[in-house]
Amino acid sequence: MFQPIQSSTVVQQIIDKISQSLINGELKPGDRLPPEPELAAQLGVSRTSLREALKTLGGLGVLVARKRGGTFIATSGSQSMIDPLIFNLIIEKGSKEDLFELRVMLEVDAIELVIKKATIEDLNQLELELVNYEKMIPSNNVELLAELDLQFHLQLLKITKNSSFIRISQVVMQLYANPIKKTLRMIGPKQVLANHRALFQAISDRDLLRAKDHVVKSFESSKQFL
């Protein structure tokens, strides 16, 4: 289930691995984690680092330790969790249609704030994201291209300059890492780039209606892959 960790930020990487496994559905609420020695070996980390990470996740309400029973993924949300929304969405397995509509609404609202607040520097940074994406297209590295695709959307969120909106939107965006990869494979990175460039141009022109219309149509065209 788990691959060895190569980073120096071991504890955080362990937390990220377990969180991503939950998002991807590899781990599910109520699942029992492998015994500590086995899990440490799978991840390629020391048991000390693993214990610290598990303790942190336990404090956040993600894990539940049972005496003589092992460590389990929690089956209900907790107010102590750092991201209760994302965990509750995973546990409740809400309608994909609902999540899709939520994503569209958040991005449409984001566009309105972006057009209102974007500075020249913000637009330059957004354009740089497109340039970086275009440079990597010949590599055919889906993992990297998906990451850059996600980065473009996250940059849009940052331009809203609304910390609460950004936080909520980032949580929802975590659920779309895999769907973004699927979309890339189906429509190709060049089409994704064309879609992003069209949106960027509408934002640069401060054309709110065109930008919103583009977002809605873009999502609708990729809905079948999500």
Protein Blocks (a to p, Z undefined) as FASTA:
>chain_A
ZZcdfbfblmlmmmmmmmmmmmnomacghiacddfklmmmmnopafklmmmmmmmmmmno
maccdehibpcddfbdcfkbmblmlmmmmmnopafklmmmmmmmmmmmmmmmmmmmocfk
lmmmmmmmmmmmmmmmmnopaklmmmmmmmmmmmmmmmnopaklmmmmmmmmmmmmmmmm
mmmmmnopklmmmmmmmmmmmmmnopaklmmmmmmmmmmmmmmmZZ
